[in-house]
Amino acid sequence: MDKDIKKSIDSIPVPKQKLDAAIEEGLNTSQKQIMPKRKKIGILVMSCAVAFGLLISLGFLSPTMAGVLARVPLLDSIFTSVGDKGLRVAIHDENAVLLNETITSNGVSLKVQEVLYDGTRLAFSFVQDKAESIITHRIEVNGEEINAPTSMNGEYLANGQFAGLIQMYPTESLPKEFNLNVSIIRIGETIGDWQFETHVLQTDNHPVNLGIGQRAELDDLSFEVKKFESTDSAISLHIFFKGTPEALYNHQNERLELFLLDQNGNSLPVISQSGSGDEKGMLRKYVYEPLSEEVSDLTISPFFVPEVTERKENTEILEQNRLPLTISQGEMGDIVVTRMEEENELTAVYFESTSSFPFGTNFEMNHLWVEDSDGNYLIEEGGYPKAIGKNKYKMYINDTKDNGEIIIKTINIPKMTLNQEAQITVEIPR
């Protein structure tokens, strides 16, 4: 994307040494490490303003340059600021589509910025005046409707607009090149007809097969690896569990779950999971964030999660002078809050679990919430727990706004274990 812009600029026969330097600086800014939102936007707009100022001082704006500037993003890619690790990699591929198309229906507008397909998921970024739910009506590939569950996430910009991502997970494999048509039937409370279409090429993500056909058993449940593939932007894992749907829940009313662990026992971040089945068994599809260079092997580890039959709530007052603060979770150990720090008008709360069970990257399979004395939920939107080490987490909470004490709550967690005999370990080829 950046190469195309630079090529167009270079083709204009004008004195451009200063202009090149300014635009190059503006484009390079978007490739640097993302800064906090309030600073990021100011820096990028300032860099682009330098380029525009030079244009005015030179006293011209050719049609070619106008076309180029229409494609210069004033902000970092939404994929970079909102997307997961895999999307941040994929958006820099030359096959990612820069659309920048505004679609309007019944007075409501949506700007679709970028579109990509990484072989696992379709995704497009958008900007809207405020955060409103987006309901897709029909997704077509080469004129044929496909089944693709969707998810949406995003963040507010400094100007009050909402920047987000819609991710679509096709249940069937798509071709590496196709025409995409997306129809949206509802935005917020407004029903209408928003559509956009574009030609899509799969990003070049260098797939590596990690194995297929491995088998193991969890209790009386047998399972087999149907797909295990690593790419630059994701890990795809398909597992077929043999048996009836009833067999996936044992006699103790436990539900089936699965972790993908690295060599240190850390659970890899899950992007999505889905499943389908019949009387013969169930096929579950998992998508994880891409591998880091430090990972040497991966372990597939299914396990059963007992249902909570008796809810015992445990409560503590969260205060700086009481740290470290311990709150019990019964036979699954304790949560220990180690420190609290003010950060960007929020309070960062650091805590860890004393359990040997590897809770996920977002503290999955656990229960924790924070509220004030009036019962207002305090965990900041997007500030939910995120792993910073093995069973160590950081979350953000809002100020109580003089509504009394900060109260942290959890419940006793039923005993969970990982059965090593049911695990499948694969070495990563390097």
C-alpha positions as CSV (number, residue, x, y, z in Angstrom):
1,M,0.0,0.0,0.0
2,D,2.8,2.5,1.0
3,K,4.8,1.5,-2.1
4,D,2.0,2.4,-4.4
5,I,1.7,5.9,-2.8
6,K,5.4,6.5,-3.1
7,K,5.5,5.3,-6.7
8,S,2.8,7.8,-7.7
9,I,4.5,10.6,-5.9
10,D,7.8,9.9,-7.6
11,S,6.1,10.0,-11.1
12,I,5.2,13.7,-10.8
13,P,7.8,15.9,-12.5
14,V,8.2,18.6,-9.9
15,P,10.8,19.6,-7.3
16,K,10.0,17.2,-4.6
17,Q,12.9,16.6,-2.3
18,K,11.2,18.2,0.7
19,L,7.8,16.8,-0.3
20,D,9.1,13.3,-0.5
21,A,10.7,13.6,2.9
22,A,7.6,14.9,4.5
23,I,5.3,12.2,3.0
24,E,7.8,9.5,3.7
25,E,7.9,10.6,7.3
26,G,4.1,10.6,7.5
27,L,3.9,7.1,6.0
28,N,6.7,5.7,8.2
29,T,4.9,7.0,11.3
30,S,2.1,4.5,10.7
31,Q,4.6,1.6,10.9
32,K,6.0,2.5,14.3
33,Q,4.8,1.1,17.6
34,I,1.3,2.2,18.4
35,M,1.1,4.9,21.1
36,P,-1.8,5.6,23.4
37,K,-4.8,6.9,21.5
38,R,-4.7,10.5,22.6
39,K,-1.0,10.9,21.4
40,K,-1.2,8.7,18.3
41,I,-3.8,10.7,16.5
42,G,-2.1,14.0,17.1
43,I,1.3,12.8,15.8
44,L,-0.1,11.3,12.6
45,V,-2.2,14.3,11.8
46,M,0.7,16.6,12.4
47,S,3.0,14.6,10.1
48,C,0.4,14.6,7.3
49,A,-0.2,18.4,7.9
50,V,3.5,19.0,7.1
51,A,3.0,17.4,3.7
52,F,-0.1,19.4,3.0
53,G,1.6,22.6,4.1
54,L,4.4,22.0,1.6
55,L,1.9,21.4,-1.2
56,I,0.3,24.8,-0.4
57,S,3.7,26.6,-0.3
58,L,4.6,25.0,-3.7
59,G,1.4,26.4,-5.1
60,F,0.1,23.4,-7.0
61,L,-2.1,20.3,-6.6
62,S,-2.0,18.1,-9.7
63,P,-4.7,15.5,-10.5
64,T,-2.2,12.8,-9.9
65,M,-1.3,14.2,-6.5
66,A,-4.9,14.6,-5.6
67,G,-5.5,10.9,-6.3
68,V,-2.5,10.0,-4.2
69,L,-3.5,12.2,-1.2
70,A,-7.1,10.7,-1.3
71,R,-5.5,7.4,-0.3
72,V,-3.1,8.7,2.4
73,P,-4.5,7.5,5.7
74,L,-4.7,10.3,8.4
75,L,-4.7,7.6,11.0
76,D,-3.0,4.3,11.5
77,S,-4.8,1.3,10.0
78,I,-7.7,0.3,12.2
79,F,-6.4,-3.2,11.8
80,T,-3.2,-2.0,13.6
81,S,-4.9,-0.3,16.5
82,V,-7.9,-2.6,17.0
83,G,-7.0,-5.9,15.5
84,D,-5.3,-8.9,17.1
85,K,-1.7,-9.8,16.4
86,G,-2.5,-11.7,13.3
87,L,-4.5,-8.9,11.7
88,R,-1.7,-6.4,12.5
89,V,0.6,-8.6,10.4
90,A,-1.9,-9.3,7.6
91,I,-2.9,-5.7,6.9
92,H,0.7,-4.9,5.7
93,D,0.4,-7.5,3.0
94,E,0.2,-6.1,-0.5
95,N,-3.0,-8.0,-1.1
96,A,-4.9,-6.1,1.6
97,V,-7.5,-3.9,0.0
98,L,-7.7,-0.1,0.7
99,L,-11.3,0.6,-0.1
100,N,-12.2,4.0,1.6
101,E,-15.8,3.8,0.5
102,T,-18.7,5.5,2.4
103,I,-22.1,3.8,2.1
104,T,-25.3,5.4,3.2
105,S,-28.9,4.3,3.8
106,N,-31.8,6.1,5.5
107,G,-29.5,8.9,6.7
108,V,-26.9,6.6,8.4
109,S,-23.4,6.4,6.9
110,L,-20.7,3.8,7.3
111,K,-17.2,4.3,5.9
112,V,-15.6,1.0,4.9
113,Q,-11.8,1.4,4.9
114,E,-9.9,-1.8,4.5
115,V,-10.7,-5.4,3.5
116,L,-8.6,-8.5,3.8
117,Y,-8.8,-12.3,3.7
118,D,-5.9,-14.3,5.4
119,G,-7.1,-17.8,4.5
120,T,-8.9,-18.2,7.8
121,R,-11.1,-15.1,8.1
122,L,-12.5,-12.2,6.2
123,A,-12.3,-8.8,7.8
124,F,-13.1,-5.2,7.1
125,S,-12.5,-2.1,9.0
126,F,-15.0,0.8,9.3
127,V,-15.6,4.2,10.9
128,Q,-19.0,5.3,12.1
129,D,-20.2,8.5,14.0
130,K,-20.9,6.5,17.1
131,A,-20.7,2.9,18.2
132,E,-23.7,1.0,16.9
133,S,-24.2,-2.7,16.2
134,I,-23.9,-3.8,12.6
135,I,-26.0,-6.7,11.4
136,T,-24.9,-8.3,8.1
137,H,-27.7,-9.7,5.9
138,R,-25.8,-11.5,3.2
139,I,-22.1,-12.3,2.4
140,E,-21.5,-13.4,-1.2
141,V,-18.3,-14.8,-2.7
142,N,-18.3,-14.9,-6.5
143,G,-22.1,-14.4,-6.4
144,E,-22.8,-17.3,-4.0
145,E,-23.9,-16.7,-0.4
146,I,-21.6,-18.2,2.2
147,N,-22.1,-19.0,5.9
148,A,-19.8,-17.0,8.0
149,P,-20.4,-16.1,11.7
150,T,-19.3,-12.6,12.5
151,S,-17.9,-10.6,15.4
152,M,-17.4,-6.9,15.9
153,N,-15.0,-4.9,18.1
154,G,-13.5,-1.4,18.1
155,E,-12.6,1.7,19.9
156,Y,-13.5,5.4,20.1
157,L,-11.3,7.9,18.3
158,A,-10.3,11.3,19.8
159,N,-12.8,13.1,17.5
160,G,-15.7,11.0,19.0
161,Q,-16.1,8.6,16.0
162,F,-16.0,4.9,16.5
163,A,-13.4,2.8,14.6
164,G,-14.1,-0.9,14.4
165,L,-13.5,-4.3,12.8
166,I,-16.0,-6.8,11.5
167,Q,-14.5,-10.3,11.3
168,M,-16.2,-13.1,9.4
169,Y,-15.3,-16.8,9.8
170,P,-16.4,-18.8,6.7
171,T,-17.5,-22.4,7.6
172,E,-16.1,-23.6,4.2
173,S,-12.7,-22.8,2.5
174,L,-12.7,-19.9,0.1
175,P,-10.7,-19.6,-3.1
176,K,-7.5,-17.5,-3.0
177,E,-9.1,-14.9,-5.3
178,F,-12.7,-13.9,-5.4
179,N,-15.3,-11.1,-5.7
180,L,-16.8,-10.1,-2.3
181,N,-20.2,-8.5,-1.8
182,V,-21.3,-7.7,1.7
183,S,-24.9,-6.6,2.5
184,I,-25.8,-4.9,5.8
185,I,-29.4,-4.8,6.9
186,R,-29.2,-3.0,10.2
187,I,-27.0,-0.4,11.9
188,G,-28.1,0.3,15.5
189,E,-31.8,0.9,15.4
190,T,-31.9,1.8,11.7
191,I,-33.0,-0.7,9.1
192,G,-31.7,-0.1,5.6
193,D,-29.6,-1.5,2.8
194,W,-25.8,-0.9,3.0
195,Q,-23.7,-2.7,0.4
196,F,-20.1,-2.7,-0.7
197,E,-18.2,-5.0,-3.1
198,T,-14.5,-5.5,-3.9
199,H,-12.1,-7.9,-5.5
200,V,-10.1,-9.9,-2.8
201,L,-6.8,-11.7,-3.0
202,Q,-5.7,-13.9,-0.1
203,T,-2.8,-12.4,1.8
204,D,0.5,-14.2,1.4
205,N,0.8,-15.8,4.8
206,H,3.2,-18.6,4.3
207,P,1.2,-21.6,5.6
208,V,3.1,-24.4,7.5
209,N,1.4,-27.8,8.2
210,L,1.9,-28.8,11.8
211,G,0.4,-32.2,11.4
212,I,-2.8,-34.1,10.7
213,G,-4.2,-37.5,11.9
214,Q,-2.9,-37.5,15.4
215,R,-5.3,-39.2,17.8
216,A,-5.8,-39.4,21.6
217,E,-8.5,-40.0,24.2
218,L,-10.0,-37.9,27.0
219,D,-11.7,-40.2,29.4
220,D,-14.0,-42.2,27.1
221,L,-13.9,-39.6,24.4
222,S,-11.7,-40.1,21.4
223,F,-10.5,-37.3,19.1
224,E,-8.4,-36.7,16.0
225,V,-6.6,-33.8,14.5
226,K,-8.1,-32.9,11.1
227,K,-6.2,-29.7,10.5
228,F,-3.3,-28.0,12.2
229,E,-1.7,-25.2,10.3
230,S,0.4,-22.1,11.2
231,T,0.5,-19.0,9.1
232,D,1.9,-15.5,9.6
233,S,-1.5,-14.3,10.7
234,A,-3.1,-17.2,12.6
235,I,-3.0,-20.8,13.7
236,S,-5.9,-23.0,12.5
237,L,-6.8,-26.2,14.5
238,H,-9.7,-28.5,13.6
239,I,-10.5,-31.4,16.0
240,F,-13.0,-34.1,15.4
241,F,-14.5,-35.5,18.7
242,K,-16.1,-38.9,18.0
243,G,-19.4,-39.6,19.6
244,T,-22.9,-38.2,20.1
245,P,-23.5,-34.7,21.4
246,E,-24.5,-36.2,24.7
247,A,-21.1,-38.0,24.9
248,L,-19.4,-34.6,24.9
249,Y,-20.9,-34.0,28.3
250,N,-20.0,-36.6,30.8
251,H,-22.1,-37.9,33.7
252,Q,-20.8,-35.2,36.0
253,N,-22.3,-32.4,33.9
254,E,-19.0,-31.2,32.6
255,R,-18.6,-29.4,29.3
256,L,-15.7,-30.0,26.9
257,E,-13.1,-27.2,26.4
258,L,-9.6,-27.1,24.9
259,F,-6.4,-25.2,25.4
260,L,-3.4,-24.8,23.0
261,L,-0.3,-24.5,25.1
262,D,3.2,-23.5,24.4
263,Q,6.3,-25.3,25.9
264,N,6.0,-23.3,29.1
265,G,2.3,-24.2,29.6
266,N,1.0,-20.8,28.6
267,S,-2.4,-20.8,26.8
268,L,-2.3,-19.2,23.3
269,P,-4.8,-16.4,22.7
270,V,-8.0,-17.6,21.0
271,I,-9.4,-15.5,18.1
272,S,-12.5,-17.6,17.5
273,Q,-14.0,-21.1,17.9
274,S,-17.0,-22.8,16.3
275,G,-18.4,-26.3,16.0
276,S,-20.8,-28.5,14.1
277,G,-21.8,-32.1,14.4
278,D,-24.2,-35.0,14.1
279,E,-24.8,-38.4,15.7
280,K,-21.2,-39.5,14.7
281,G,-19.4,-36.7,16.4
282,M,-18.5,-33.0,16.5
283,L,-15.9,-31.0,14.5
284,R,-14.6,-28.0,16.4
285,K,-12.6,-25.3,14.7
286,Y,-10.3,-23.1,16.6
287,V,-8.3,-20.0,15.4
288,Y,-5.4,-18.7,17.5
289,E,-3.1,-15.7,17.2
290,P,0.1,-16.5,15.2
291,L,3.2,-18.1,16.7
292,S,6.0,-16.0,18.3
293,E,9.6,-16.9,17.6
294,E,10.0,-18.1,21.2
295,V,7.5,-21.0,20.8
296,S,9.3,-24.3,20.2
297,D,6.3,-26.7,20.5
298,L,2.5,-26.7,20.9
299,T,0.4,-29.0,23.0
300,I,-3.3,-29.7,22.2
301,S,-5.0,-30.2,25.6
302,P,-8.7,-30.9,25.8
303,F,-10.3,-31.0,29.3
304,F,-13.7,-30.9,31.0
305,V,-15.0,-27.9,32.9
306,P,-17.4,-28.8,35.8
307,E,-20.6,-26.8,35.9
308,V,-21.0,-24.5,38.9
309,T,-23.8,-26.2,40.9
310,E,-23.4,-24.1,44.1
311,R,-22.4,-20.5,43.7
312,K,-20.4,-19.3,46.7
313,E,-19.4,-15.6,46.3
314,N,-16.3,-14.2,47.9
315,T,-15.9,-10.5,48.4
316,E,-13.1,-8.2,49.4
317,I,-12.6,-4.4,49.6
318,L,-9.9,-3.3,47.2
319,E,-7.6,-0.6,48.7
320,Q,-4.1,0.4,48.0
321,N,-3.0,0.1,51.6
322,R,-4.4,-3.5,51.8
323,L,-2.1,-4.9,49.1
324,P,-1.2,-7.6,48.5
325,L,-4.9,-8.7,48.8
326,T,-5.9,-12.3,48.8
327,I,-9.4,-13.5,47.8
328,S,-10.2,-17.2,47.9
329,Q,-11.5,-19.3,45.0
330,G,-11.9,-22.5,47.0
331,E,-10.1,-25.6,45.9
332,M,-8.7,-23.8,42.8
333,G,-6.5,-21.6,44.9
334,D,-6.5,-17.8,45.4
335,I,-6.5,-14.6,43.5
336,V,-3.8,-12.2,44.8
337,V,-4.0,-8.5,43.9
338,T,-0.3,-7.4,44.0
339,R,-0.5,-3.7,43.0
340,M,-2.6,-0.8,41.7
341,E,-1.4,2.1,39.6
342,E,-2.9,5.2,38.0
343,E,-2.6,5.1,34.2
344,N,-4.2,7.4,31.7
345,E,-7.1,8.4,34.0
346,L,-7.8,4.7,34.8
347,T,-6.5,2.4,37.5
348,A,-4.4,-0.5,36.4
349,V,-4.9,-3.5,38.7
350,Y,-2.3,-6.3,38.7
351,F,-3.2,-9.8,40.0
352,E,-2.3,-13.4,39.8
353,S,-3.8,-16.8,40.5
354,T,-2.0,-19.3,42.8
355,S,-3.6,-22.2,40.9
356,S,-1.4,-24.5,38.8
357,F,-4.2,-24.7,36.2
358,P,-3.3,-22.5,33.2
359,F,-6.1,-20.0,33.0
360,G,-6.3,-18.4,29.5
361,T,-4.9,-15.1,28.2
362,N,-8.1,-13.3,29.1
363,F,-8.6,-15.2,32.4
364,E,-10.9,-17.6,30.7
365,M,-12.6,-20.4,32.8
366,N,-12.7,-18.0,35.7
367,H,-15.0,-15.4,37.3
368,L,-13.9,-12.0,38.5
369,W,-15.7,-8.6,38.6
370,V,-15.2,-5.2,40.3
371,E,-17.9,-2.8,41.3
372,D,-18.5,0.2,43.5
373,S,-20.7,0.5,46.6
374,D,-23.8,1.2,44.4
375,G,-23.2,-2.0,42.3
376,N,-21.8,-0.1,39.2
377,Y,-19.5,-2.3,37.2
378,L,-16.0,-0.8,37.2
379,I,-13.9,-2.8,34.7
380,E,-13.3,-0.5,31.8
381,E,-14.6,-1.4,28.4
382,G,-11.7,-3.2,26.7
383,G,-9.9,-3.2,30.1
384,Y,-10.7,-6.8,31.0
385,P,-7.9,-9.0,32.3
386,K,-5.0,-9.7,29.9
387,A,-2.1,-12.0,30.7
388,I,1.3,-10.5,31.4
389,G,2.8,-13.8,32.5
390,K,1.8,-17.3,33.4
391,N,-1.4,-16.9,35.5
392,K,-0.4,-13.2,36.0
393,Y,-2.8,-10.5,34.7
394,K,-3.5,-6.8,34.3
395,M,-6.9,-5.1,34.0
396,Y,-8.2,-1.5,34.0
397,I,-11.0,-0.1,36.2
398,N,-12.7,3.2,36.3
399,D,-12.8,5.6,39.2
400,T,-15.7,5.1,41.6
401,K,-16.8,8.7,41.1
402,D,-17.3,9.1,44.9
403,N,-19.6,6.0,45.0
404,G,-17.8,4.5,48.0
405,E,-15.5,1.6,48.1
406,I,-14.1,-0.6,45.3
407,I,-15.3,-4.1,45.8
408,I,-13.7,-7.1,44.1
409,K,-15.8,-10.3,43.8
410,T,-15.2,-13.9,42.6
411,I,-16.7,-17.3,43.3
412,N,-15.4,-20.7,44.3
413,I,-14.2,-22.5,41.1
414,P,-14.8,-26.2,40.7
415,K,-11.7,-28.3,40.4
416,M,-10.2,-28.4,36.9
417,T,-7.2,-30.4,35.8
418,L,-5.3,-31.2,32.5
419,N,-4.9,-34.9,31.6
420,Q,-1.4,-35.3,30.2
421,E,-2.4,-38.7,28.7
422,A,-5.0,-36.9,26.6
423,Q,-2.5,-34.3,25.2
424,I,-1.0,-34.2,21.7
425,T,2.4,-32.3,21.4
426,V,3.8,-31.1,18.1
427,E,7.3,-29.6,17.5
428,I,7.4,-26.4,15.5
429,P,9.5,-26.7,12.4
430,R,12.0,-23.8,12.1
